[in-house]
């Protein structure tokens, strides 16, 4: 198993943010836990720190990374009375933690269609909690270091050094560095003016500046980012083309039939697709700004704005070489988000954790996991909680939700997309897909469901009832299919 854990592996993403990443070696062999990783029992080391000030470099708790998970971790520290004068968050961003999914959704709406803006989507509003503005952190006695990322770590001395030269000595360290966008190489035009990647507010602001002047946009990538950015481009009345190498949209989750329904919706809104295509270069005009995409077959697609949405990579470079295992697609942790080094934890997108219900190691790029992993980790750190994290994979997307849109789209998926897919409905307005493996319902996706129907999905996916596939196939409506699945759930209750 040790050699298996050291192999690089494939991505089985069903991502936004945004992927369910599973090492190949650990998905093809069922395991009860990763035997190559045994966390040490001592997980918390403390310093005596003044309750309301940081007079020296000592910090009892330090979170590295100021993203979504950090905001929910801060909330949990406050709930346990362990934030005031004890917690420091070190961020490369200029903003307090916010709900990152907004950046490819409402943040990109045109100015006349009520776009989202900070402070409106600071954490924890997406999870139904309080809006944690910068003043909230001040009021809670939490030290925030903005635009001052950590540049080095000394495990033996338990110290961090930031870009400004600030030295921080920690008792417990929570790694929440998230991911960085996968980029095109500079030599093929990946850094040209007009080429955009979206991971933070400054990225989104830069894209909006381009959208204000743009006429022709190319989106590279047929996943979540590609779909959401293309939908926003429709609101800007841009000539929009989506280019990707696969045969259909979101191939890691959508079946070909399901993808076709969404592709038709985008096409009805004027979006063009170029499928099965590779990109050779991004071409520059005489002014140095991007002017076209050159495909592998030599053809050109004109564009003055290009958005690259080809995935993301866990931000682990800072921690390579210090004894943390990052060969499994992220920083490996146990069911309480402890790494192999006492006192160091990892949460959110960067953590590769045991996906308990499917007996495999996974790294999930999704806001729901960011929230839940942060809360579980901090509760385990601060209390007597000993149960392991038991996450149910959940993904969703919302597009065309701006004012004046003829059709708003909101789908949710829970579970695992394994086995045979059964599709019910005609997308007018609903459609559902059920994944059945060995007679068990393993995963379900629903478009345009009611609140009650959406609430049923996680119950089905977690309990995996035995369902009659033929009955589902013969269901005359999505509502009937969901009732068949609900009845199967009640039989096994």
Secondary structure as the mmCIF struct_conf table of DSSP 4:
data_model
#
loop_
_struct_conf.conf_type_id
_struct_conf.id
_struct_conf.beg_label_comp_id
_struct_conf.beg_label_asym_id
_struct_conf.beg_label_seq_id
_struct_conf.end_label_comp_id
_struct_conf.end_label_asym_id
_struct_conf.end_label_seq_id
HELX_RH_AL_P HELX_RH_AL_P1 UNK A 2 UNK A 5
TURN_TY1_P TURN_TY1_P1 UNK A 6 UNK A 6
BEND BEND1 UNK A 7 UNK A 7
STRN STRN1 UNK A 20 UNK A 21
HELX_RH_AL_P HELX_RH_AL_P2 UNK A 24 UNK A 27
BEND BEND2 UNK A 28 UNK A 29
BEND BEND3 UNK A 32 UNK A 33
TURN_TY1_P TURN_TY1_P2 UNK A 35 UNK A 36
BEND BEND4 UNK A 41 UNK A 41
BEND BEND5 UNK A 51 UNK A 52
BEND BEND6 UNK A 56 UNK A 57
STRN STRN2 UNK A 58 UNK A 64
BEND BEND7 UNK A 67 UNK A 67
HELX_RH_AL_P HELX_RH_AL_P3 UNK A 68 UNK A 79
TURN_TY1_P TURN_TY1_P3 UNK A 80 UNK A 81
TURN_TY1_P TURN_TY1_P4 UNK A 84 UNK A 86
STRN STRN3 UNK A 87 UNK A 90
BEND BEND8 UNK A 92 UNK A 95
STRN STRN4 UNK A 98 UNK A 98
HELX_RH_3T_P HELX_RH_3T_P1 UNK A 100 UNK A 104
TURN_TY1_P TURN_TY1_P5 UNK A 105 UNK A 105
HELX_RH_3T_P HELX_RH_3T_P2 UNK A 106 UNK A 108
BEND BEND9 UNK A 109 UNK A 109
HELX_RH_3T_P HELX_RH_3T_P3 UNK A 111 UNK A 113
TURN_TY1_P TURN_TY1_P6 UNK A 118 UNK A 121
STRN STRN5 UNK A 122 UNK A 122
TURN_TY1_P TURN_TY1_P7 UNK A 123 UNK A 124
HELX_RH_3T_P HELX_RH_3T_P4 UNK A 125 UNK A 127
TURN_TY1_P TURN_TY1_P8 UNK A 128 UNK A 128
HELX_RH_AL_P HELX_RH_AL_P4 UNK A 134 UNK A 139
TURN_TY1_P TURN_TY1_P9 UNK A 140 UNK A 141
STRN STRN6 UNK A 143 UNK A 145
TURN_TY1_P TURN_TY1_P10 UNK A 146 UNK A 147
STRN STRN7 UNK A 150 UNK A 154
TURN_TY1_P TURN_TY1_P11 UNK A 155 UNK A 158
STRN STRN8 UNK A 159 UNK A 162
TURN_TY1_P TURN_TY1_P12 UNK A 163 UNK A 164
STRN STRN9 UNK A 167 UNK A 175
STRN STRN10 UNK A 179 UNK A 181
HELX_RH_3T_P HELX_RH_3T_P5 UNK A 186 UNK A 188
TURN_TY1_P TURN_TY1_P13 UNK A 189 UNK A 191
BEND BEND10 UNK A 192 UNK A 192
STRN STRN11 UNK A 193 UNK A 193
TURN_TY1_P TURN_TY1_P14 UNK A 194 UNK A 194
STRN STRN12 UNK A 195 UNK A 196
BEND BEND11 UNK A 199 UNK A 200
HELX_RH_AL_P HELX_RH_AL_P5 UNK A 201 UNK A 211
TURN_TY1_P TURN_TY1_P15 UNK A 212 UNK A 213
BEND BEND12 UNK A 215 UNK A 215
STRN STRN13 UNK A 216 UNK A 220
BEND BEND13 UNK A 222 UNK A 223
HELX_RH_AL_P HELX_RH_AL_P6 UNK A 224 UNK A 235
TURN_TY1_P TURN_TY1_P16 UNK A 236 UNK A 237
STRN STRN14 UNK A 239 UNK A 243
BEND BEND14 UNK A 245 UNK A 248
TURN_TY1_P TURN_TY1_P17 UNK A 249 UNK A 253
HELX_RH_AL_P HELX_RH_AL_P7 UNK A 256 UNK A 268
TURN_TY1_P TURN_TY1_P18 UNK A 269 UNK A 270
STRN STRN15 UNK A 272 UNK A 274
BEND BEND15 UNK A 276 UNK A 276
STRN STRN16 UNK A 279 UNK A 284
TURN_TY1_P TURN_TY1_P19 UNK A 286 UNK A 287
BEND BEND16 UNK A 288 UNK A 288
STRN STRN17 UNK A 289 UNK A 289
STRN STRN18 UNK A 290 UNK A 295
TURN_TY1_P TURN_TY1_P20 UNK A 296 UNK A 297
BEND BEND17 UNK A 298 UNK A 298
STRN STRN19 UNK A 300 UNK A 302
BEND BEND18 UNK A 304 UNK A 304
STRN STRN20 UNK A 305 UNK A 308
BEND BEND19 UNK A 310 UNK A 310
STRN STRN21 UNK A 312 UNK A 314
HELX_RH_3T_P HELX_RH_3T_P6 UNK A 317 UNK A 319
TURN_TY1_P TURN_TY1_P21 UNK A 320 UNK A 323
TURN_TY1_P TURN_TY1_P22 UNK A 327 UNK A 328
BEND BEND20 UNK A 329 UNK A 330
STRN STRN22 UNK A 331 UNK A 332
TURN_TY1_P TURN_TY1_P23 UNK A 335 UNK A 336
STRN STRN23 UNK A 338 UNK A 338
BEND BEND21 UNK A 340 UNK A 341
TURN_TY1_P TURN_TY1_P24 UNK A 342 UNK A 343
STRN STRN24 UNK A 344 UNK A 346
HELX_RH_3T_P HELX_RH_3T_P7 UNK A 348 UNK A 350
STRN STRN25 UNK A 351 UNK A 355
HELX_RH_3T_P HELX_RH_3T_P8 UNK A 356 UNK A 358
TURN_TY1_P TURN_TY1_P25 UNK A 359 UNK A 359
STRN STRN26 UNK A 360 UNK A 364
BEND BEND22 UNK A 366 UNK A 366
HELX_RH_AL_P HELX_RH_AL_P8 UNK A 367 UNK A 382
BEND BEND23 UNK A 383 UNK A 384
HELX_LH_PP_P HELX_LH_PP_P1 UNK A 387 UNK A 389
STRN STRN27 UNK A 394 UNK A 399
BEND BEND24 UNK A 400 UNK A 400
BEND BEND25 UNK A 402 UNK A 402
TURN_TY1_P TURN_TY1_P26 UNK A 403 UNK A 404
BEND BEND26 UNK A 406 UNK A 406
STRN STRN28 UNK A 409 UNK A 415
BEND BEND27 UNK A 419 UNK A 419
STRN STRN29 UNK A 420 UNK A 424
BEND BEND28 UNK A 425 UNK A 425
BEND BEND29 UNK A 427 UNK A 429
STRN STRN30 UNK A 431 UNK A 437
TURN_TY1_P TURN_TY1_P27 UNK A 438 UNK A 439
STRN STRN31 UNK A 440 UNK A 447
BEND BEND30 UNK A 448 UNK A 448
HELX_RH_AL_P HELX_RH_AL_P9 UNK A 451 UNK A 463
STRN STRN32 UNK A 466 UNK A 466
HELX_RH_AL_P HELX_RH_AL_P10 UNK A 469 UNK A 474
BEND BEND31 UNK A 476 UNK A 477
HELX_RH_AL_P HELX_RH_AL_P11 UNK A 478 UNK A 491
TURN_TY1_P TURN_TY1_P28 UNK A 492 UNK A 492
#
